[in-house]
Amino acid sequence: MSSINLPLILTLAVFITGLIWLYDILVLAPPRKRRLAAIRQQFENVNLDDEHQKRAYNDAQLVAAREPTVVEYSKSFFPVLLLVFVLRSFILEPFQIPSSSMEPTLNVGDFLVVNKFTYGLRLPVLNKRVIPVNDPQRGDVMVFFPPHLPDTYFIKRVIGIPGDHVEYIDHVLTINGQPVEEETVALMPEHNPQYRVVRETLGDKEYTVHKNLTPGRYSRHGSWEVPEGHYFMMGDNRDASFDSRGWNELNPGSAPDLAFVSEDAIVGKAVAVWMHWHPVFSLPSFEPAGRIH
């Protein structure tokens, strides 16, 4: 997902336009009102039935009431920006899927709705949770900032929660000593690489994943203890996802927390697909719209 810091840009836009509007109210507007009052007094005895005098009076009012261009634009944009800011920061936010790491659940070009409130109210930009609501659960599809790219949005599935022991050995996922229930629902031998479509059941959530017939490097052997305040993430396209299984490789010898997503890096829960549009030159489709499992 895009690494552009949209929350910071939006916050600055709201702050600057709101500050300009406030400055206008407190500093610039009173002199305008006094000028208008003076114009009305000056034209008090003018015959407004006379078109020439009426035009002169109206022109004088327009000049006296004219706002600086930056104030005019700020007053126009501030309410819209503020509404978008509130919706995007605290309620819902749209995202688009840029890669195949979450196939078959999410495809390249899917447009998502992410619930920002599910996991609690967070401060914009700082992303600090100030009002807890719910904690991420195993099986949730979550948007977050990974530890190695703190300004880039990622989307993966929550596999391990704080305190879990997670193992992934030859495509077998085990959590706290219990293998995750799975069922192969299709074989795709005509694809390269060949893969299985597997239905996994994690807690009360059921979803499908892709697993190559030959396990990839991150699917062969791994064991992790999820620390407090962190989450273990995996993509549903198990052999084409760079996730908690491989992040430590970016900084060998680093703290094991690099493999996990911090509570303060959570953005929200992906709840629905509302449109698909890929590539750009094709027509958008609403056929895949629906709830994310």
C-alpha positions as CSV (number, residue, x, y, z in Angstrom):
1,M,0.0,0.0,0.0
2,S,1.0,3.6,-0.5
3,S,3.8,5.0,1.7
4,I,2.5,8.6,1.3
5,N,1.7,9.9,4.8
6,L,-1.9,10.8,4.1
7,P,-2.9,11.2,7.8
8,L,-0.2,13.8,8.3
9,I,-1.1,15.6,5.1
10,L,-4.8,15.7,6.0
11,T,-4.1,16.8,9.6
12,L,-1.9,19.7,8.4
13,A,-4.5,20.7,5.8
14,V,-7.3,20.8,8.4
15,F,-5.0,22.7,10.9
16,I,-3.8,25.3,8.4
17,T,-7.2,26.0,6.8
18,G,-8.9,26.1,10.2
19,L,-6.2,28.5,11.5
20,I,-6.6,30.8,8.6
21,W,-10.4,30.8,9.1
22,L,-9.9,31.6,12.8
23,Y,-7.4,34.4,12.0
24,D,-10.0,35.9,9.6
25,I,-12.7,35.8,12.3
26,L,-10.6,37.4,14.9
27,V,-8.4,39.8,12.9
28,L,-9.5,40.4,9.4
29,A,-13.3,40.3,9.6
30,P,-13.8,43.2,12.1
31,P,-12.1,45.8,9.8
32,R,-14.3,44.5,6.9
33,K,-17.4,45.0,9.0
34,R,-16.3,48.5,9.8
35,R,-15.7,49.3,6.2
36,L,-19.1,48.0,5.2
37,A,-20.7,50.1,8.0
38,A,-18.8,53.2,6.6
39,I,-20.0,52.4,3.1
40,R,-23.7,52.1,4.3
41,Q,-23.3,55.4,6.1
42,Q,-21.7,57.1,3.1
43,F,-24.5,56.0,0.8
44,E,-27.2,56.6,3.4
45,N,-28.9,59.3,1.4
46,V,-28.3,57.9,-2.0
47,N,-31.2,57.2,-4.3
48,L,-31.0,53.5,-4.9
49,D,-33.7,53.7,-7.6
50,D,-31.1,55.3,-9.7
51,E,-29.2,52.5,-11.5
52,H,-25.9,54.4,-11.7
53,Q,-25.9,55.2,-7.9
54,K,-27.2,51.7,-7.0
55,R,-24.3,50.1,-9.1
56,A,-21.8,52.4,-7.4
57,Y,-23.2,51.4,-3.9
58,N,-23.0,47.7,-4.7
59,D,-19.5,47.9,-6.1
60,A,-18.3,49.8,-3.0
61,Q,-19.9,47.0,-0.8
62,L,-18.1,44.3,-2.8
63,V,-14.8,46.0,-2.5
64,A,-15.2,46.6,1.3
65,A,-16.4,43.0,2.0
66,R,-13.8,41.3,-0.3
67,E,-11.8,38.5,1.5
68,P,-8.2,37.7,0.7
69,T,-8.0,34.7,-1.7
70,V,-6.4,32.4,0.8
71,V,-9.2,33.1,3.3
72,E,-11.8,32.5,0.7
73,Y,-10.3,29.1,-0.3
74,S,-9.7,28.1,3.4
75,K,-13.3,28.8,4.3
76,S,-14.5,26.7,1.4
77,F,-12.2,23.8,2.0
78,F,-12.1,23.6,5.8
79,P,-15.6,22.1,6.4
80,V,-15.0,19.4,3.7
81,L,-11.5,18.6,5.0
82,L,-12.7,18.5,8.6
83,L,-15.5,16.0,7.7
84,V,-13.0,13.8,5.7
85,F,-10.5,14.1,8.6
86,V,-13.1,12.9,11.2
87,L,-14.4,10.1,9.0
88,R,-10.9,8.9,7.9
89,S,-9.3,9.2,11.3
90,F,-11.9,7.7,13.6
91,I,-14.5,5.8,11.6
92,L,-13.8,4.4,8.1
93,E,-10.9,4.6,5.7
94,P,-10.6,3.3,2.1
95,F,-7.7,1.3,0.8
96,Q,-6.7,-0.4,-2.4
97,I,-4.9,-3.7,-2.6
98,P,-1.6,-3.4,-4.5
99,S,-0.2,-6.9,-4.4
100,S,-1.2,-10.6,-4.4
101,S,-0.1,-11.4,-0.9
102,M,-3.7,-11.8,0.4
103,E,-5.1,-13.9,-2.5
104,P,-7.5,-15.5,-2.7
105,T,-9.3,-13.4,0.0
106,L,-8.2,-10.1,-1.6
107,N,-7.0,-9.5,-5.1
108,V,-4.9,-6.8,-6.7
109,G,-7.2,-3.9,-7.4
110,D,-9.8,-4.6,-4.7
111,F,-11.0,-1.4,-2.9
112,L,-11.5,-2.0,0.8
113,V,-13.3,-0.3,3.7
114,V,-11.3,-0.4,6.9
115,N,-13.0,0.2,10.2
116,K,-10.8,2.5,12.3
117,F,-12.9,2.2,15.4
118,T,-13.0,-1.6,15.9
119,Y,-9.8,-1.7,17.8
120,G,-10.3,1.6,19.6
121,L,-10.1,5.4,19.2
122,R,-6.6,6.5,18.1
123,L,-4.9,9.9,17.9
124,P,-4.3,10.9,14.2
125,V,-0.7,10.8,13.0
126,L,0.6,9.5,16.4
127,N,-1.7,6.5,16.1
128,K,-1.8,6.1,19.9
129,R,-4.9,4.3,21.2
130,V,-6.6,6.5,23.7
131,I,-10.0,4.7,24.0
132,P,-9.8,0.9,23.9
133,V,-12.7,-0.9,22.3
134,N,-11.7,-4.3,21.1
135,D,-8.4,-6.1,20.6
136,P,-7.4,-7.9,17.3
137,Q,-8.5,-11.5,17.2
138,R,-6.9,-14.5,15.4
139,G,-8.2,-14.6,11.9
140,D,-8.9,-10.8,11.6
141,V,-7.7,-9.1,8.4
142,M,-5.9,-6.1,9.6
143,V,-4.2,-3.0,8.2
144,F,-1.1,-1.8,10.0
145,F,2.4,-0.3,9.7
146,P,5.1,-3.1,9.7
147,P,8.1,-2.7,11.9
148,H,10.5,-2.4,9.0
149,L,8.4,0.2,7.1
150,P,6.7,2.4,9.7
151,D,5.2,4.7,7.1
152,T,3.8,2.1,4.7
153,Y,0.4,0.5,5.0
154,F,0.4,-3.4,5.0
155,I,-2.6,-5.7,5.1
156,K,-2.3,-9.3,6.5
157,R,-4.2,-11.7,8.6
158,V,-3.8,-11.9,12.4
159,I,-2.4,-15.3,13.2
160,G,-0.9,-14.9,16.7
161,I,-2.0,-12.7,19.5
162,P,0.0,-11.7,22.6
163,G,1.3,-14.8,24.5
164,D,0.8,-17.2,21.6
165,H,3.4,-19.7,20.5
166,V,3.2,-20.0,16.7
167,E,4.8,-22.6,14.5
168,Y,4.7,-22.9,10.7
169,I,6.4,-26.1,9.5
170,D,5.9,-27.4,5.9
171,H,2.6,-25.5,5.5
172,V,1.2,-26.8,8.9
173,L,0.2,-23.9,11.1
174,T,0.2,-24.7,14.9
175,I,-0.9,-22.3,17.6
176,N,-0.1,-23.1,21.2
177,G,0.5,-26.7,20.3
178,Q,-2.8,-27.1,18.4
179,P,-2.7,-27.6,14.6
180,V,-5.1,-25.2,12.8
181,E,-7.8,-27.2,11.1
182,E,-7.5,-27.1,7.3
183,E,-9.2,-28.8,4.3
184,T,-7.9,-28.8,0.7
185,V,-10.8,-27.6,-1.6
186,A,-9.0,-27.4,-4.9
187,L,-5.8,-28.2,-6.7
188,M,-4.5,-25.8,-9.3
189,P,-1.9,-28.0,-11.3
190,E,-2.2,-25.8,-14.4
191,H,-0.7,-22.8,-12.7
192,N,3.0,-22.0,-12.2
193,P,3.8,-22.5,-9.4
194,Q,1.2,-25.1,-8.7
195,Y,-0.8,-24.6,-5.6
196,R,-3.7,-25.8,-3.4
197,V,-6.7,-23.8,-2.3
198,V,-7.1,-24.6,1.4
199,R,-9.9,-23.8,3.8
200,E,-8.5,-22.9,7.2
201,T,-10.5,-22.6,10.4
202,L,-9.0,-20.4,13.0
203,G,-11.2,-20.0,16.1
204,D,-14.6,-19.0,14.8
205,K,-13.3,-17.7,11.5
206,E,-13.2,-19.7,8.3
207,Y,-11.3,-18.5,5.2
208,T,-9.3,-19.8,2.2
209,V,-5.6,-19.6,1.6
210,H,-3.2,-20.5,-1.2
211,K,-0.4,-23.0,-0.5
212,N,2.2,-24.0,-3.2
213,L,2.6,-27.7,-3.7
214,T,6.2,-27.2,-2.7
215,P,6.5,-25.0,0.5
216,G,8.4,-21.8,0.0
217,R,11.2,-20.5,2.1
218,Y,8.9,-19.0,4.8
219,S,6.7,-22.0,4.9
220,R,9.2,-24.7,5.7
221,H,10.1,-24.1,9.4
222,G,9.5,-21.3,11.9
223,S,8.7,-20.9,15.5
224,W,7.8,-17.6,17.3
225,E,6.7,-16.4,20.7
226,V,4.4,-13.4,20.4
227,P,5.3,-10.8,23.0
228,E,2.8,-8.7,24.9
229,G,1.4,-5.8,22.9
230,H,2.3,-7.4,19.6
231,Y,0.7,-9.5,16.8
232,F,2.0,-12.1,14.4
233,M,0.8,-11.5,10.8
234,M,0.6,-13.8,7.7
235,G,-0.7,-13.3,4.2
236,D,-3.3,-15.7,2.8
237,N,-1.1,-16.3,-0.2
238,R,1.3,-18.2,2.0
239,D,4.2,-18.6,-0.4
240,A,3.9,-15.2,-1.9
241,S,3.7,-13.1,1.2
242,F,6.4,-11.2,3.0
243,D,5.2,-11.1,6.6
244,S,6.1,-11.8,10.2
245,R,7.8,-15.0,9.1
246,G,10.6,-13.0,7.2
247,W,10.8,-9.5,8.6
248,N,13.7,-10.3,10.9
249,E,15.8,-11.2,7.9
250,L,15.9,-7.5,7.0
251,N,18.0,-6.8,10.2
252,P,19.8,-10.0,11.3
253,G,20.5,-10.0,15.0
254,S,17.8,-7.5,15.8
255,A,15.3,-7.8,18.6
256,P,12.7,-10.5,17.9
257,D,10.0,-7.8,18.1
258,L,10.9,-6.9,14.5
259,A,8.8,-10.0,13.5
260,F,5.7,-8.6,15.1
261,V,3.3,-5.7,14.7
262,S,3.1,-3.4,17.7
263,E,-0.3,-2.3,19.1
264,D,0.7,1.3,18.2
265,A,1.2,0.3,14.6
266,I,-2.4,-0.9,14.0
267,V,-4.6,1.1,11.6
268,G,-7.8,-0.8,11.6
269,K,-9.8,-3.9,10.6
270,A,-10.6,-4.6,7.0
271,V,-14.3,-5.3,6.9
272,A,-15.5,-5.2,3.3
273,V,-14.6,-5.0,-0.4
274,W,-16.7,-2.4,-2.1
275,M,-15.2,-2.3,-5.6
276,H,-12.6,-3.9,-7.9
277,W,-10.7,-1.9,-10.4
278,H,-7.5,-3.3,-12.0
279,P,-5.9,-2.4,-14.3
280,V,-6.6,1.3,-14.4
281,F,-7.8,1.2,-18.0
282,S,-10.5,-1.3,-17.3
283,L,-14.0,-0.5,-16.0
284,P,-14.6,-0.8,-12.2
285,S,-16.6,-3.8,-11.1
286,F,-18.8,-4.1,-8.0
287,E,-19.2,-7.9,-8.4
288,P,-16.7,-8.8,-5.7
289,A,-18.3,-6.4,-3.2
290,G,-19.0,-8.0,0.2
291,R,-17.8,-8.8,3.7
292,I,-14.2,-9.9,4.2
293,H,-13.8,-13.3,5.9
